[in-house]
Amino acid sequence: MIRRASEFWTERKVTWYRRALERSDYAETVLGVLAPLLARCRSALDVGAGCGALAIPLAERLGQVTAIEPAPAMAKALRERAHARGVRNIEVIEAAWGDVPVAPHDLVLCAHVGELLQPDAPFLRGVASVARRGVALVRDTGRERDKFFFRELYPLWLGRPYISGCEHEETVEGLARLGLSPTVTFVSYRSDQPFTDLEEACDFWEEYLGLEGEPLRAFLREFLAKRLVPDGSGWIAPYPKQAAVIWWRVGGPTDQRGGAKR
Ligand SMILES: C[S@@+](CC[C@H](N)C(=O)[O-])C[C@H]1O[C@@H](n2cnc3c(N)ncnc32)[C@H](O)[C@@H]1O
């Protein structure tokens, strides 16, 4: 069963997520791919905006951004970051997609929101009704490396393989069934996770595994000491990430919605 985003994104996980973003080239990489689309846009709707990794830099470029984000801890972090950067043209709607009506925006963006990017997700069918100029989706690729060593850790500690969610091919297949043939641009960026010390790193893995206890902690201390990389006075979990930016134009002479089933 998929855990609700509001339960999954605890304050602590959001703090770690923000710290990784602070040193990541994620936003500049993804928005670089979308430059031709952004040139035609004055507003954007970021669905599942998280703490604003893309919504905030978009608000710095465009006239108006709306961020839909159901997890209270993420929405709070988004508001705080926007405030700290003096970004005022961003509206945060604390809700899940489909729970509230949303007005059309020039660009609709949805990055790394697993449940909305499944091939049969209602979001893929509904997005055309709120996008005036373009849609951009960001998804992990099949070339994704071992996220936080889970592929190694799950069999070792849980005795089962780590099954990751759907990848970009499935989303593209879902779009093809709707008559859409988007551009797919592969990107690489850093998503390294910093930690102040090994104990904090153990907290991180305990939280993500949803387990705790001294035997696990002892195992993690030894396991992580061999895999994390010293970084200043702390450590990082190196995470070179690969993603697919799936995007298409809406409206005008290049409209590709003609054959879409609604
Ligand atoms: C992995 S984070 C990605 C955040 C941001 N898009 C980014 O790229 O950094 C996924 C976000 O999607 C949100 N989310 C999950 N289900 C959602 C839904 N049904 N509607 C809108 N947002 C959702 C989560 O709360 C979380 O903040």
The ligand as an SDF file (V2000), in Angstrom:
LIG
                    3D

 27 29  0  0  0  0  0  0  0  0999 V2000
   10.0750   13.0570   -4.1030 C   0  0  0  0  0  0  0  0  0  0  0  0
    9.1710   14.4990   -3.7400 S   0  0  0  0  0  0  0  0  0  0  0  0
    9.5680   15.5120   -5.1480 C   0  0  0  0  0  0  0  0  0  0  0  0
    9.3940   16.9610   -4.8490 C   0  0  0  0  0  0  0  0  0  0  0  0
    9.7480   17.9000   -6.0040 C   0  0  0  0  0  0  0  0  0  0  0  0
    8.8440   17.7310   -7.1290 N   0  0  0  0  0  0  0  0  0  0  0  0
   11.1560   17.6960   -6.4440 C   0  0  0  0  0  0  0  0  0  0  0  0
   11.3690   17.3150   -7.5910 O   0  0  0  0  0  0  0  0  0  0  0  0
   12.0640   17.9220   -5.6130 O   0  0  0  0  0  0  0  0  0  0  0  0
    7.5020   14.0160   -4.1110 C   0  0  0  0  0  0  0  0  0  0  0  0
    6.4780   15.0400   -3.6150 C   0  0  0  0  0  0  0  0  0  0  0  0
    5.2050   14.7580   -4.1750 O   0  0  0  0  0  0  0  0  0  0  0  0
    4.2230   14.9520   -3.1960 C   0  0  0  0  0  0  0  0  0  0  0  0
    3.0490   14.1490   -3.5630 N   0  0  0  0  0  0  0  0  0  0  0  0
    2.8450   12.8200   -3.3440 C   0  0  0  0  0  0  0  0  0  0  0  0
    1.6290   12.4560   -3.7860 N   0  0  0  0  0  0  0  0  0  0  0  0
    1.0570   13.5740   -4.3240 C   0  0  0  0  0  0  0  0  0  0  0  0
   -0.2080   13.8370   -4.9380 C   0  0  0  0  0  0  0  0  0  0  0  0
   -1.1380   12.8740   -5.0870 N   0  0  0  0  0  0  0  0  0  0  0  0
   -0.4900   15.0870   -5.3510 N   0  0  0  0  0  0  0  0  0  0  0  0
    0.4430   16.0670   -5.2090 C   0  0  0  0  0  0  0  0  0  0  0  0
    1.6430   15.8760   -4.6170 N   0  0  0  0  0  0  0  0  0  0  0  0
    1.9520   14.6370   -4.1840 C   0  0  0  0  0  0  0  0  0  0  0  0
    4.9070   14.5190   -1.9070 C   0  0  0  0  0  0  0  0  0  0  0  0
    4.2860   15.0560   -0.7570 O   0  0  0  0  0  0  0  0  0  0  0  0
    6.3250   15.0250   -2.1010 C   0  0  0  0  0  0  0  0  0  0  0  0
    6.4950   16.3020   -1.5980 O   0  0  0  0  0  0  0  0  0  0  0  0
  1  2  1  0
  2  3  1  0
  2 10  1  0
  3  4  1  0
  4  5  1  0
  5  6  1  0
  5  7  1  0
  7  8  2  0
  7  9  1  0
 10 11  1  0
 11 12  1  0
 11 26  1  0
 12 13  1  0
 13 14  1  0
 13 24  1  0
 14 15  1  0
 14 23  1  0
 15 16  2  0
 16 17  1  0
 17 18  1  0
 17 23  2  0
 18 19  1  0
 18 20  2  0
 20 21  1  0
 21 22  2  0
 22 23  1  0
 24 25  1  0
 24 26  1  0
 26 27  1  0
M  CHG  2   2   1   9  -1
M  END
$$$$
